[in-house]
C-alpha cells in the first residue's frame, strides 16, 4: 500500500516538474524574442534620429529617410553618406538590415510575424519621423505567445522647410 502511494506521489511530482520546465522554456523563448526586438528597435531609432546630410552641391541637396518606401521597409541615408535599408520579410519571419552598396544582408531580428514602418512626411519624399511596430512570437510549439513593440523616431538632422 505504501509503495503504491509513494509511486502516485512521485508521478505527481514528476508531472509538476515537467510542467514547470516547459513553462520556463516558453518564458525564456519569449524573453529572447522580445529582447531581440527591443535591440532592433533601439538600433533603428538611433539610425533614423541621426540620419541625413546636407550637401548644397548635390541633387537633391538633403538626403535622410525616404518616405516613398513600402510599409515593410525603411531606407535611411546616414550622416557618413552610407545608405541602409531595414526590411521585413514575412516569408521567413525576419527583419533585415541591408546595405545596398555591398549587397550585404544581416538579420536584425527573427521570429517577427509583422513589422510596419509608418513614415510621417510633409512633402511626400522625405520622412520627418518614423513610427515602427514589430510583432514577435515565441518559438513555443504548443502555444506560441505574441508581443507587439512600438517605437518612434524623429529625424534630428532634417533642415528647416522640409
N, C-alpha and C positions, 0 to 999 in steps of 0.2 A: 504494500500500500504506500509506504514511504517513498519507494523508488518511483512509483507512478506519479506521485505529487511532485517529486523533485524533477522528473522529466518534463512535466507540464510547465513548471516554473522556468526551467532552463529554455524551453521553446519560447515562452513569452518574453524572456529577457533577450533572446536572440532576435526575435521579430522586432522588438523595440529598438535594439541596437542597429539593425539593418535599416529601419525607417529613419533613424537619426542620421545615419551615414548618408543615405540617399538625399535627405533634406540638406545636409551640409554641402554635398557636391552640387546640388542645384543652386544653393545660395552662392557658392563660390563661383559657379559659371556666370550667374547674373552679375556678381560683383565685377568680374573681369570684363564682361561685355559693357557694363556702364562705365567702368573706369577707362577703357579704351575709347569709348565715345566721348567722354569728357576731355581726354587728352587731344583727340582730333578736333573737337570744338575749340579748345584753347589755341591750338596751332592755327586753325583757320581764322579765328577772330583776330589774333595778333597780326597775321599776314595782311588781312583786309584793312585793319586800322592803319598799318604802316605802308599801305600800297600807294603807288603813284609817284610820278616825277614830272616836272615841268621843264620842257625844252623849247625855247622860243623859236628855234630854227627847224624843229621837226613838224611834221604834219601827220596827225593832229598834234598840237603843242603840249597837251597833257595826256598822259596815259595812266590808268589806275585800275578800276574794277569795271568790267564790262557788264552792262545791263541787258545786253542782247542775247546772252546765253539762255538755253532752256532751263527749266526749274531744277533739273538734276545736275546742273553744272554751275561752276563759278570760276571765271578767268580773272586772274589777278596779275597786274604788272607791278613788280616790286621796285623799290627805290633804286636798286642796282641794275634796273632795266631787264631783269630776268622775268620771263613770263611763266606762270604756273597755272594749272587748272585743277580744281577739285571736281571729281566726277563720281556720281553714284551709279552703280550698275546693278540693277535688280536681278539679272540672270545669275550672278554669283554672290549676291548679297554682300558686296564690299564697297567701301568708299576709297577712292584712289586719289593720290597726288600724282599729277602728270606734268612732266617738264617737256614741252613741245620741242625745244631746241635740240634735245638729245634723244627724244622719244623714250625717255625713262619713265617707268611707272612704279609707284610704291603704294602698297596697301596701308592706308591710314587706320582703317577700322574694318573688322569683319563682323559678321552676324547682324548686319544692317538690313532691315526689311523695308525701310522707307527713309528718304532724305529729300529735303527741299531747300532750295536757296531762293528766298524772296528778295528781289532787288528793288530798292526804292530809288527812283530817278525822277529828275525834272525834265531832262532833255531827251530821254529815251535811249541814250547811248552810254552815258557814264552813271554808274551807281553811286549814290551818296552814302548808302548804307545797305547792309545785307542782313536779313534775318534767316538763321539756319535752324532747321528742325531735323533731328535724327531719331529714328526709332530703331532700337536694337532688341534682340531677343536672346535668351539664354540657349545653351546647347542641349538643354534637358530634353531627352527623348519623349518622356511620358507627358509632361505638361510644360511646354516652353513658356517662359514669362517674358512679357514685353514691357519696355520702358521707353518713353519719349523724352528727349532732352532738347532744349532750345537755347539759342544764344543769338545775340545781335551785335553787330559791329558797325560803327560809323567811320567812314574814311576820313582820316585826320589831315592828310596832305592835299586834299582837294582845294583848288584855287577858288576864290570867290567868284560868283557868277555862273558856276556850273551847276 
